[in-house]
Amino acid sequence: MSDQHPDQGAKRGRPGRRRAVGLGVLVGIIAGLLAYLLAPGSGLSPQVAPCAGQNGAPEVGRVGPSALSGLREGVARVLPQRVARLYEEGTVLAASAWTDEEPAPPAVSPKSLRPDSYEMRWWAPNGDDVVADVLVFADVASATRYLEAASSTRCRLKASRLNASSPPLARNLSWLNPDGAAQADVYFARGPRVYRLADAPAGQRGLEIGSGSLSRAFATIDALACLLPGAHCTRVSKSVTPA
């Protein structure tokens, strides 16, 4: 005879089954969350998602680290280190045009594929925050689509678009960036590459962009953009550095 009640074994087994079921549900939730976070365009704000999410602008390709040196060299010519202080650089995704996400540093593994892009950020002598980047797409059609989306007023606050004075076929865009600062951008495409130069003038933070308040910033970035590869400007101003 056993001194154990027939039901006691079953009762002791139920918590184990409940724990197994609970663990299975938790693993499923974590897997689903990872899939969401790793999906292109995930984690974007509702305002940005329509332009930069899965159904928005095309994404840049993926390349080995050695392919980035040429991109960096082209972007670096905009502002020499002796003129402005470089404070950040690395690769960016297509959504950065709207999110102003910081560039990613080099990957831990030298063999890891990186976004086919490069961005550099400087503090100009006058306190302006100046950014230059290049994004490389699969083909000219994808670059054209991205240019149209990134230089549009959609998914931005207080945005306005106009033709740039230079380089040829470039577009200017003014808007309030995610930090609430007034920002002037210039975009242009050359083949599968899209270039952007941006200037967020010091002290221009608020809910409005004053009329003509970005005129100096636009003059600066339009001239500096002529130093980028393939800009094809007819002439470049000798005084283009932010004072």
TITOR-561674 format. One line per 4 residues: for each residue y, x, z of N, C-alpha, C. Coordinates in nm, 3 decimals. Example, Ala and Ser with C-alpha at 12.3 -4.5 7.8 and 13.67 -1.06 7.14 Angstrom:
-0.569 1.319 0.780 -0.450 1.230 0.780 -0.330 1.320 0.780; -0.225 1.285 0.708 -0.106 1.367 0.714 0.003 1.290 0.787;
END
This chain:
-0.118 0.083 0.000 0.000 0.000 0.000 0.125 0.088 0.000; 0.226 0.040 -0.064 0.351 0.114 -0.067 0.446 0.052 0.031; 0.526 0.136 0.096 0.629 0.085 0.184 0.760 0.063 0.109; 0.755 0.075 -0.025 0.875 0.056 -0.108 0.871 -0.080 -0.170;
0.978 -0.154 -0.159 0.988 -0.287 -0.217 0.981 -0.275 -0.369; 0.908 -0.363 -0.435 0.896 -0.356 -0.583 1.029 -0.353 -0.655; 1.130 -0.418 -0.598 1.260 -0.424 -0.666 1.348 -0.302 -0.641; 1.312 -0.220 -0.538 1.401 -0.111 -0.504 1.414 -0.007 -0.616;
1.297 0.021 -0.683 1.304 0.117 -0.794 1.395 0.069 -0.905; 1.383 -0.062 -0.936 1.468 -0.117 -1.042 1.614 -0.113 -1.002; 1.639 -0.142 -0.875 1.778 -0.143 -0.830 1.839 -0.004 -0.839; 1.757 0.097 -0.798 1.810 0.233 -0.803 1.832 0.278 -0.948;
1.756 0.218 -1.042 1.772 0.258 -1.182 1.897 0.202 -1.248; 1.950 0.092 -1.200 2.064 0.027 -1.267 2.190 0.113 -1.270; 2.227 0.177 -1.159 2.348 0.261 -1.166 2.336 0.371 -1.271; 2.214 0.429 -1.286 2.195 0.532 -1.388 2.218 0.478 -1.527;
2.164 0.356 -1.552 2.184 0.297 -1.685 2.331 0.266 -1.708; 2.398 0.217 -1.602 2.541 0.187 -1.616 2.620 0.314 -1.647; 2.582 0.424 -1.578 2.651 0.551 -1.604 2.628 0.597 -1.747; 2.503 0.579 -1.797 2.473 0.620 -1.934 2.553 0.539 -2.034;
2.560 0.407 -2.011 2.639 0.321 -2.100 2.786 0.358 -2.093; 2.837 0.379 -1.969 2.978 0.415 -1.953 3.011 0.546 -2.021; 2.922 0.645 -2.010 2.945 0.774 -2.075 2.946 0.759 -2.227; 2.858 0.675 -2.279 2.854 0.653 -2.423 2.983 0.591 -2.474;
3.035 0.493 -2.399 3.162 0.429 -2.437 3.275 0.530 -2.433; 3.277 0.616 -2.327 3.383 0.715 -2.315 3.380 0.815 -2.430; 3.259 0.861 -2.466 3.247 0.953 -2.580 3.297 0.889 -2.708; 3.264 0.760 -2.725 3.311 0.689 -2.845 3.462 0.678 -2.849;
3.523 0.652 -2.734 3.669 0.641 -2.728 3.734 0.774 -2.761; 3.679 0.884 -2.702 3.736 1.017 -2.726 3.723 1.054 -2.874; 3.607 1.024 -2.933 3.587 1.055 -3.076 3.686 0.979 -3.163; 3.707 0.852 -3.130 3.803 0.774 -3.207 3.944 0.825 -3.192;
3.980 0.868 -3.069 4.113 0.921 -3.045 4.136 1.051 -3.121; 4.034 1.139 -3.123 4.046 1.263 -3.198 4.061 1.238 -3.347; 3.987 1.142 -3.398 3.997 1.109 -3.540 4.137 1.060 -3.574; 4.195 0.982 -3.482 4.331 0.931 -3.505 4.433 1.044 -3.501;
4.420 1.133 -3.399 4.517 1.240 -3.384 4.511 1.342 -3.496; 4.391 1.362 -3.552 4.376 1.461 -3.657 4.402 1.407 -3.796; 4.418 1.277 -3.809 4.443 1.217 -3.940 4.584 1.250 -3.986; 4.605 1.272 -4.118 4.738 1.301 -4.170 4.835 1.189 -4.137;
4.952 1.227 -4.084 5.054 1.127 -4.054 5.036 1.058 -3.921; 4.931 1.095 -3.843 4.911 1.030 -3.714 5.015 1.080 -3.616; 5.046 0.998 -3.518 5.140 1.037 -3.415 5.285 1.026 -3.458; 5.313 0.975 -3.577 5.451 0.960 -3.623 5.513 0.836 -3.563;
5.646 0.838 -3.547 5.715 0.721 -3.495 5.709 0.609 -3.599; 5.723 0.484 -3.556 5.719 0.372 -3.652 5.826 0.384 -3.760; 5.939 0.449 -3.727 6.045 0.463 -3.826 6.008 0.563 -3.935; 5.935 0.668 -3.898 5.902 0.776 -3.991 5.774 0.749 -4.068;
5.678 0.681 -4.006 5.545 0.662 -4.064 5.544 0.610 -4.207; 5.629 0.512 -4.245 5.625 0.463 -4.384 5.658 0.569 -4.487; 5.735 0.671 -4.449 5.773 0.775 -4.544 5.682 0.896 -4.540; 5.629 0.928 -4.424 5.552 1.050 -4.409 5.409 1.029 -4.362;
5.366 0.905 -4.349 5.230 0.877 -4.305 5.130 0.889 -4.418; 5.012 0.832 -4.397 4.904 0.844 -4.496 4.941 0.781 -4.630; 5.027 0.681 -4.628 5.067 0.614 -4.753 5.205 0.657 -4.800; 5.258 0.762 -4.738 5.392 0.807 -4.773 5.392 0.928 -4.864;
5.476 1.024 -4.833 5.493 1.142 -4.917 5.366 1.225 -4.922; 5.342 1.296 -5.033 5.223 1.382 -5.043 5.231 1.497 -4.944; 5.114 1.553 -4.911 5.106 1.664 -4.816 5.093 1.795 -4.891; 5.137 1.903 -4.827 5.123 2.036 -4.887 4.976 2.077 -4.886;
4.943 2.179 -4.966 4.807 2.229 -4.970 4.777 2.316 -4.850; 4.659 2.378 -4.851 4.616 2.469 -4.744 4.580 2.604 -4.808; 4.627 2.711 -4.748 4.605 2.844 -4.804 4.572 2.943 -4.692; 4.524 3.059 -4.732 4.500 3.166 -4.637 4.631 3.231 -4.595;
4.634 3.297 -4.481 4.758 3.359 -4.430 4.823 3.455 -4.528; 4.744 3.526 -4.610 4.801 3.625 -4.702 4.891 3.561 -4.807; 4.870 3.433 -4.835 4.951 3.364 -4.936 5.090 3.328 -4.885; 5.112 3.341 -4.756 5.240 3.300 -4.697 5.348 3.407 -4.704;
5.309 3.532 -4.724 5.406 3.640 -4.721 5.511 3.625 -4.832; 5.467 3.584 -4.951 5.562 3.564 -5.061 5.658 3.450 -5.033; 5.608 3.342 -4.971 5.694 3.229 -4.936 5.798 3.273 -4.834; 5.755 3.349 -4.734 5.849 3.395 -4.632 5.957 3.484 -4.693;
5.916 3.572 -4.782 6.012 3.663 -4.846 6.119 3.586 -4.922; 6.079 3.478 -4.990 6.175 3.399 -5.065 6.274 3.326 -4.975; 6.225 3.274 -4.863 6.311 3.199 -4.771 6.403 3.293 -4.693; 6.353 3.413 -4.658 6.428 3.506 -4.574 6.556 3.556 -4.639;
6.563 3.550 -4.773 6.681 3.603 -4.841 6.806 3.518 -4.816; 6.788 3.398 -4.761 6.902 3.309 -4.739 7.001 3.367 -4.638; 6.950 3.415 -4.524 7.038 3.470 -4.420 6.977 3.600 -4.367; 7.036 3.713 -4.400 6.985 3.841 -4.347 6.993 3.844 -4.195;
6.903 3.918 -4.133 6.899 3.925 -3.987 7.028 3.980 -3.929; 7.098 4.065 -4.005 7.223 4.123 -3.954 7.336 4.020 -3.949; 7.317 3.908 -4.019 7.421 3.806 -4.026 7.398 3.695 -3.924; 7.274 3.650 -3.910 7.241 3.540 -3.819 7.116 3.576 -3.740;
7.096 3.509 -3.628 6.983 3.540 -3.540 6.866 3.447 -3.569; 6.758 3.503 -3.619 6.636 3.427 -3.643 6.571 3.393 -3.510; 6.547 3.263 -3.484 6.487 3.227 -3.356 6.352 3.157 -3.369; 6.315 3.119 -3.490 6.187 3.050 -3.506 6.144 3.056 -3.652;
6.011 3.067 -3.674 5.960 3.065 -3.810 5.812 3.032 -3.808; 5.761 2.985 -3.923 5.620 2.952 -3.934 5.598 2.846 -4.040; 5.482 2.786 -4.039 5.446 2.685 -4.138 5.484 2.545 -4.088; 5.505 2.455 -4.183 5.539 2.316 -4.150 5.459 2.222 -4.239;
5.452 2.097 -4.197 5.389 1.992 -4.277 5.497 1.912 -4.347; 5.455 1.828 -4.440 5.551 1.750 -4.520 5.638 1.660 -4.433; 5.583 1.610 -4.323 5.657 1.517 -4.237 5.776 1.581 -4.167; 5.784 1.713 -4.168 5.893 1.781 -4.098 6.031 1.744 -4.153;
6.035 1.698 -4.277 6.163 1.655 -4.334 6.224 1.542 -4.254; 6.141 1.462 -4.192 6.188 1.348 -4.111 6.180 1.376 -3.961; 6.076 1.446 -3.918 6.054 1.466 -3.775 6.128 1.586 -3.718; 6.166 1.680 -3.803 6.228 1.805 -3.760 6.134 1.881 -3.666;
6.004 1.865 -3.689 5.905 1.933 -3.607 5.920 2.085 -3.618; 5.902 2.153 -3.505 5.915 2.299 -3.504 5.805 2.363 -3.589; 5.835 2.474 -3.656 5.731 2.542 -3.736 5.620 2.595 -3.647; 5.499 2.596 -3.701 5.382 2.640 -3.625 5.368 2.792 -3.635;
5.338 2.859 -3.525 5.317 3.004 -3.529 5.186 3.039 -3.598; 5.160 3.166 -3.622 5.034 3.207 -3.687 4.912 3.158 -3.610; 4.806 3.125 -3.684 4.683 3.079 -3.621 4.615 3.195 -3.548; 4.533 3.161 -3.451 4.461 3.263 -3.375 4.367 3.341 -3.466;
4.299 3.271 -3.553 4.206 3.336 -3.645 4.279 3.373 -3.774; 4.266 3.498 -3.818 4.333 3.540 -3.943 4.271 3.476 -4.067; 4.157 3.410 -4.050 4.091 3.345 -4.163 4.121 3.196 -4.171; 4.192 3.143 -4.073 4.221 2.999 -4.071 4.316 2.962 -4.184;
4.289 2.851 -4.249 4.378 2.802 -4.353 4.504 2.744 -4.290; 4.616 2.766 -4.355 4.745 2.720 -4.304 4.812 2.629 -4.407; 4.907 2.546 -4.364 4.984 2.468 -4.462 5.054 2.561 -4.560; 5.055 2.523 -4.686 5.116 2.604 -4.791 5.268 2.583 -4.789;
5.331 2.644 -4.692 5.474 2.625 -4.669 5.526 2.735 -4.579; 5.658 2.745 -4.569 5.716 2.838 -4.472 5.858 2.794 -4.438; 5.891 2.808 -4.310 6.023 2.769 -4.262 6.078 2.875 -4.169; 6.208 2.898 -4.180 6.278 2.991 -4.092 6.402 2.922 -4.036;
6.432 2.950 -3.909 6.547 2.888 -3.842 6.635 2.997 -3.780; 6.766 2.983 -3.800 6.861 3.081 -3.749 6.973 3.013 -3.669; 7.029 3.090 -3.575 7.158 3.054 -3.516 7.265 3.132 -3.591; 7.358 3.060 -3.654 7.466 3.125 -3.727 7.572 3.174 -3.627;
7.658 3.266 -3.667 7.761 3.317 -3.577 7.852 3.208 -3.520; 7.871 3.099 -3.595 7.958 2.991 -3.546 7.883 2.889 -3.461; 7.753 2.913 -3.433 7.676 2.822 -3.349 7.597 2.718 -3.425; 7.613 2.713 -3.558 7.535 2.617 -3.638 7.387 2.652 -3.635;
7.305 2.549 -3.644 7.160 2.566 -3.654 7.123 2.553 -3.802; 7.082 2.662 -3.864 7.055 2.665 -4.008 6.905 2.682 -4.031; 6.851 2.601 -4.121 6.707 2.601 -4.151 6.686 2.613 -4.301; 6.587 2.692 -4.340 6.546 2.700 -4.480 6.395 2.693 -4.486;
6.344 2.615 -4.581 6.198 2.608 -4.595 6.158 2.583 -4.740; 6.031 2.613 -4.767 5.971 2.586 -4.896 5.835 2.523 -4.871; 5.805 2.418 -4.946 5.676 2.349 -4.937 5.612 2.349 -5.075; 5.485 2.385 -5.081 5.414 2.398 -5.209 5.309 2.287 -5.219;
5.316 2.211 -5.329 5.226 2.098 -5.349 5.124 2.127 -5.458; 5.032 2.036 -5.474 4.921 2.058 -5.567 4.968 2.070 -5.712; 5.074 1.998 -5.748 5.122 1.999 -5.886 5.267 1.955 -5.889; 5.325 1.959 -6.008 5.466 1.923 -6.025 5.490 1.776 -5.990;
5.396 1.690 -6.028 5.411 1.547 -6.000 5.420 1.521 -5.850; 5.337 1.589 -5.771 5.340 1.571 -5.626 5.471 1.624 -5.567; 5.517 1.736 -5.619 5.644 1.791 -5.572 5.760 1.696 -5.603; 5.757 1.635 -5.721 5.861 1.540 -5.760 5.860 1.418 -5.669;
5.740 1.367 -5.638 5.728 1.254 -5.546 5.784 1.289 -5.409; 5.752 1.409 -5.362 5.801 1.450 -5.231 5.953 1.464 -5.231; 6.007 1.523 -5.336 6.152 1.538 -5.345 6.221 1.402 -5.338; 6.169 1.305 -5.411 6.227 1.171 -5.410 6.225 1.111 -5.270;
6.112 1.127 -5.201 6.098 1.069 -5.068 6.183 1.142 -4.964; 6.174 1.275 -4.965 6.241 1.354 -4.861 6.393 1.350 -4.873; 6.444 1.334 -4.994 6.590 1.331 -5.013 6.646 1.189 -5.014; 6.563 1.091 -4.979 6.611 0.953 -4.976 6.666 0.919 -4.838;
6.731 0.805 -4.829 6.790 0.761 -4.701 6.690 0.681 -4.617; 6.571 0.655 -4.671 6.472 0.576 -4.597 6.422 0.652 -4.476; 6.388 0.578 -4.372 6.325 0.633 -4.251 6.418 0.730 -4.177; 6.548 0.713 -4.193 6.645 0.800 -4.126 6.759 0.717 -4.069;
6.828 0.775 -3.971 6.943 0.709 -3.911 7.072 0.756 -3.978; 7.160 0.660 -4.007 7.293 0.689 -4.061 7.288 0.784 -4.181; 7.195 0.760 -4.272 7.175 0.852 -4.384 7.258 0.815 -4.505; 7.297 0.918 -4.581 7.372 0.898 -4.705 7.334 1.010 -4.801;
7.315 0.975 -4.929 7.272 1.074 -5.028 7.372 1.085 -5.142; 7.387 1.208 -5.194 7.475 1.231 -5.308 7.426 1.356 -5.381; 7.475 1.375 -5.502 7.438 1.493 -5.580 7.505 1.617 -5.521; 7.432 1.727 -5.519 7.485 1.851 -5.463 7.567 1.926 -5.568;
7.659 2.008 -5.520 7.740 2.088 -5.612 7.656 2.198 -5.676; 7.555 2.245 -5.606 7.460 2.345 -5.655 7.343 2.346 -5.556; 7.228 2.394 -5.601 7.185 2.438 -5.734 7.174 2.319 -5.832; 7.147 2.346 -5.958 7.130 2.237 -6.054 7.020 2.140 -6.011;
7.048 2.012 -6.027 6.955 1.903 -5.995 6.923 1.891 -5.847; 7.003 1.955 -5.763 6.982 1.945 -5.618 7.047 1.818 -5.563; 6.999 1.777 -5.447 7.050 1.656 -5.382 7.094 1.687 -5.240; 7.207 1.632 -5.201 7.256 1.643 -5.063 7.220 1.518 -4.985;
7.196 1.536 -4.857 7.162 1.425 -4.768 7.225 1.450 -4.633; 7.297 1.351 -4.581 7.350 1.359 -4.445 7.278 1.254 -4.361; 7.251 1.287 -4.235 7.181 1.195 -4.147 7.189 1.242 -4.002; 7.149 1.154 -3.911 7.135 1.192 -3.771 6.989 1.230 -3.749;
6.965 1.356 -3.715 6.827 1.401 -3.699 6.767 1.349 -3.568; 6.638 1.372 -3.543 6.575 1.318 -3.423 6.638 1.361 -3.291; 6.715 1.471 -3.293 6.785 1.514 -3.172 6.920 1.447 -3.157; 6.954 1.358 -3.251 7.082 1.289 -3.245 7.199 1.371 -3.295;
7.171 1.478 -3.367 7.277 1.564 -3.420 7.300 1.536 -3.568; 7.425 1.542 -3.610 7.457 1.525 -3.752 7.402 1.645 -3.828; 7.340 1.617 -3.941 7.275 1.725 -4.018 7.302 1.707 -4.167; 7.326 1.819 -4.234 7.345 1.822 -4.379 7.226 1.893 -4.441;
7.164 1.832 -4.542 7.049 1.889 -4.611 7.079 1.903 -4.759; 7.016 2.001 -4.822 7.014 2.010 -4.967 6.870 2.033 -5.008; 6.822 1.954 -5.105 6.685 1.963 -5.157 6.688 1.992 -5.306; 6.592 2.071 -5.351 6.570 2.083 -5.495 6.425 2.127 -5.518;
6.374 2.095 -5.635 6.235 2.128 -5.670 6.233 2.222 -5.789; 6.137 2.315 -5.785 6.112 2.405 -5.897 5.961 2.414 -5.914; 5.909 2.351 -6.019 5.765 2.346 -6.038 5.700 2.272 -5.922; 5.592 2.325 -5.864 5.525 2.256 -5.754 5.589 2.283 -5.618;
5.701 2.354 -5.617 5.768 2.388 -5.490 5.892 2.303 -5.467; 5.909 2.265 -5.340 6.031 2.195 -5.298 6.099 2.280 -5.192; 6.228 2.307 -5.215 6.307 2.387 -5.121 6.405 2.297 -5.047; 6.428 2.333 -4.921 6.529 2.261 -4.842 6.609 2.361 -4.760;
6.738 2.337 -4.753 6.826 2.412 -4.664 6.902 2.309 -4.582; 6.913 2.332 -4.452 6.977 2.235 -4.364 7.073 2.306 -4.269; 7.178 2.234 -4.231 7.278 2.286 -4.138 7.314 2.174 -4.041; 7.288 2.198 -3.912 7.331 2.105 -3.807 7.448 2.172 -3.736;
7.572 2.134 -3.771 7.689 2.202 -3.714 7.696 2.190 -3.562; 7.744 2.292 -3.500 7.757 2.293 -3.355 7.855 2.184 -3.310; 7.819 2.115 -3.204 7.909 2.016 -3.144 7.915 1.881 -3.211; 7.832 1.857 -3.312 7.835 1.727 -3.380 7.713 1.645 -3.341;
7.719 1.588 -3.225 7.611 1.506 -3.172 7.670 1.371 -3.132; 7.605 1.265 -3.172 7.654 1.131 -3.138 7.585 1.026 -3.221; 7.642 0.905 -3.218 7.581 0.793 -3.288 7.640 0.771 -3.427; 7.740 0.847 -3.463 7.804 0.830 -3.593 7.826 0.966 -3.658;
7.844 0.964 -3.791 7.880 1.085 -3.865 8.019 1.061 -3.922; 8.116 1.135 -3.873 8.253 1.115 -3.915 8.274 1.146 -4.062; 8.366 1.074 -4.124 8.396 1.096 -4.265 8.444 1.239 -4.288; 8.377 1.310 -4.376 8.416 1.447 -4.407 8.374 1.549 -4.303;
8.305 1.507 -4.196 8.271 1.600 -4.089 8.167 1.704 -4.130; 8.092 1.674 -4.237 7.989 1.767 -4.282 8.027 1.839 -4.411; 8.152 1.828 -4.451 8.194 1.889 -4.578 8.175 2.041 -4.576; 8.210 2.106 -4.466 8.191 2.250 -4.456 8.043 2.286 -4.458;
7.962 2.205 -4.389 7.818 2.232 -4.385 7.758 2.219 -4.525; 7.798 2.117 -4.600 7.747 2.100 -4.736 7.790 2.216 -4.826; 7.914 2.259 -4.814 7.960 2.372 -4.895 7.879 2.497 -4.864; 7.845 2.515 -4.737 7.768 2.632 -4.696 7.626 2.629 -4.750;
7.554 2.517 -4.728 7.413 2.514 -4.768 7.397 2.507 -4.919; 7.490 2.443 -4.988 7.480 2.439 -5.135 7.494 2.579 -5.193; 7.582 2.660 -5.131 7.599 2.797 -5.178 7.480 2.884 -5.138; 7.435 2.871 -5.014 7.321 2.951 -4.969 7.194 2.918 -5.047;
7.180 2.792 -5.087 7.061 2.751 -5.162 7.049 2.826 -5.294; 7.161 2.875 -5.345 7.157 2.951 -5.470 7.087 3.085 -5.454; 7.063 3.127 -5.331 6.993 3.252 -5.305 6.842 3.233 -5.302; 6.795 3.110 -5.307 6.652 3.082 -5.305 6.590 3.107 -5.442;
6.462 3.137 -5.448 6.396 3.166 -5.577 6.406 3.048 -5.675; 6.440 3.080 -5.797 6.444 2.978 -5.901 6.560 2.882 -5.892; 6.661 2.913 -5.813 6.774 2.820 -5.797 6.850 2.802 -5.928; 6.864 2.909 -6.006 6.930 2.904 -6.137 7.075 2.857 -6.128;
7.147 2.904 -6.027 7.290 2.872 -6.018 7.367 2.958 -6.118; 7.471 2.902 -6.175 7.550 2.977 -6.272 7.632 3.086 -6.204; 7.673 3.061 -6.081 7.744 3.164 -6.005 7.723 3.136 -5.857; 7.728 3.241 -5.778 7.708 3.231 -5.635 7.834 3.279 -5.565;
7.882 3.199 -5.469 8.001 3.238 -5.396 7.975 3.365 -5.315; 8.076 3.452 -5.306 8.062 3.575 -5.230 8.079 3.551 -5.080; 8.126 3.436 -5.043 8.145 3.404 -4.900 8.075 3.274 -4.869; 7.948 3.286 -4.832 7.870 3.165 -4.808 7.812 3.159 -4.667;
7.831 3.266 -4.589 7.775 3.269 -4.456 7.858 3.184 -4.360; 7.794 3.099 -4.276 7.869 3.023 -4.178 7.956 3.114 -4.093; 8.083 3.084 -4.085 8.177 3.171 -4.013 8.156 3.165 -3.863;
END
